Amino acid sequence: MKPDILLVEDISTALPILELLEPHYTVHVLPEDSEVPAAVAGRIRALVTTTNKGVDGALIDALPNLEMIANAGAHLDRIDLAAARARAIPVTYTPGISVAEVADLAFALLLSAARLTCEGDRYVRAGRWHDGMLRFGIRVNRKRLGIVGLGRIGRVVAKRARGFAMEVHYHEPNEMTDVAYRYHADLIELAGAVDFLVVTCTSGPETDGLINGRVLSALGSGGVLVNMARRAVDEAALIDALENGVIAGAALDTFAHEPRVPDALTTMENVVLQAHMGTKTWETKRAFAARTAANLDAHFAGAPLPDPVP
Amino acid sequence: MMANKPEILVIHTSAPKVLPELEKRFVVHRPPEGGRDAFVAGIAERIRALVVSTFVGADAGLIGSLPNLEIVINGGGHYDSTDVDAVRARGLPMTYTPLVTTEDVADHVVSLLLHAARRMCEGDRFVRAGAWSHGPMSFGARVHGKKLGIVGLGHIGRAVARRAEAFDLDVSYNGPRRKDDVSYRYYADLAEMAAAVDFMAVTCGTAPETHHIVDRRVLQALGGEGLLVNVARRCVDQTALIAALKEGIIAGAGLDVFESEPDLPDALLAMGNVVLTPHMASAAFEAKQDQVDMILANLDAHFSGQPLPTPIP
């Protein structure tokens, strides 16, 4: 008898997880904005969700025989952990899978904004090459890179940058003793000391609007900003800085009210805009699915969970 | 003092910033478009140095028409636009600006690879068109940890390899001979390498033996998930490449050079799975400044009787 599990539908991440689960479980898919049918609720022993969708307390309450929650993703802020804990239901997640993926895109965005890659592509497709050369971009190699938030993603960005013989600086609340990169306790000082700023800090109240007009002024008119951290950049200040030449350009993977992106940005030449693509490769999605399935399998085999939430 | 300034002839420069610097030091003559020979005839005897570029050089006729020419200064790493034999026959020195842009070209190669794999220009168009409000953008391909094959492990190829290592890419290369000073995997056969890698970067020099070495057979070996990056002129058979992209023989490409630039086939312009840049692999303004500095250093050395910093080999 296959255990019954509930999969919260999430088309936006389109996890290739169904094919992994269906051989071993009776999978009930919970469509968006719907409730669990009463006939099914009592049979559900595990719940699979995503970082995007999460699980609220009401859904947990609606499943009397729930034994575990498996989150396909690294972030837990949309999961009611207190409600799960109250019923002693273990929660698993998939940390670390997309770290290098996000770092790759962060460094790619730096190259793109500095060397005008997508602008060049637009230029060619619009037939403007016949009128002459595109303006020159900004050299990346051997320049100074400032990383805001030297966590796991920031460290991989630093590693990529070393391949381009860049000088790496960083800002963190506290100096890190295990790296040789230049530490700046003051963010404005960091921005003033580097050519490029890549923001990879975690999103939270303490980093809300961290990159403000003063930081951008310090970065200066030859500087380029790359943002991978939701909410860390004051979007209005950034638009103002880009419109007035306070900085040279920017590349953004997250926005204050995504998927809505201000017209001021979508009509600007000197920005590169991505639809929150940091983690979005097929390889990562397959890995998310495989790790999630591994946690479910361990639970139902009575084995220790590989990735319990701490 | 004006009378003491040496007179020079500037045929072409791709670094316009050099001109004001030259004018501080020299009497600069620039022929009008279309009227070169008549213009040169009037000043030929006064010209002591000739400035040319990779794009527009000097032929034997021009060199022969300047009786008091002392030196030819080429702006650019390639100098096959000038009749070097005619320069040598006169016993004249010639300089160029080698390796100025090597690192910048390598930056752009890696950038094109990342852009093609992660579908970044497509993503940028997606956001600008407002499509994100109607649903998510589809996924790209991972770059780190995969296999990269470099066609031509010269200066640029080596600089690409160093960057690729920082992305944990497994690097192999193809060329006429194995290099003893690198540990990357060598393939004598290009199609064999193409079949073994995920991505291929073409950085080889332009020579008869590399003409169209990336052909349909090589692209077939690269395969349906493979990506091609090209910054080398004439090494890739463009017709075969377009067919391969259309038919899904390879997944995508990042291209900085084209046959008969700036005219691009409509088939290429209409494709979503390619990144097209206008021959800008070296177009960082710092690179142009470095080139300006090197041109001036060679001229200054010549006119002060010092050894030339970068004579052609």
Interface residues (C-beta under 8 A of the other chain):
Chain A: I11 S12 T13 A14 A100 E101 A103 D104 L105 F107 A108 L109 L111 S112 A114 R115 L116 T117 C118 G120 D121 R122 Y123 V124 R125 W129 H130 M133 L134 F136 G137 I138 R139 V140 N141 R142 K159 R160 A161 R162 G163 F164 A165 E258 P259 R260 V261 T266 T267 V272 L273 Q274 A275 M277 K280 T281 W282 E283 T284 K285
Chain B: E103 D104 A106 D107 H108 V110 S111 L112 L114 H115 R118 R119 M120 C121 G123 D124 F126 V127 R128 G130 W132 S133 G135 P136 M137 F139 G140 A141 R142 V143 H144 G145 R162 R163 A164 E165 A166 F167 D168 E261 P262 D263 L264 L269 V275 L276 T277 P278 M280 A283 A284 F285 E286 A287 K288
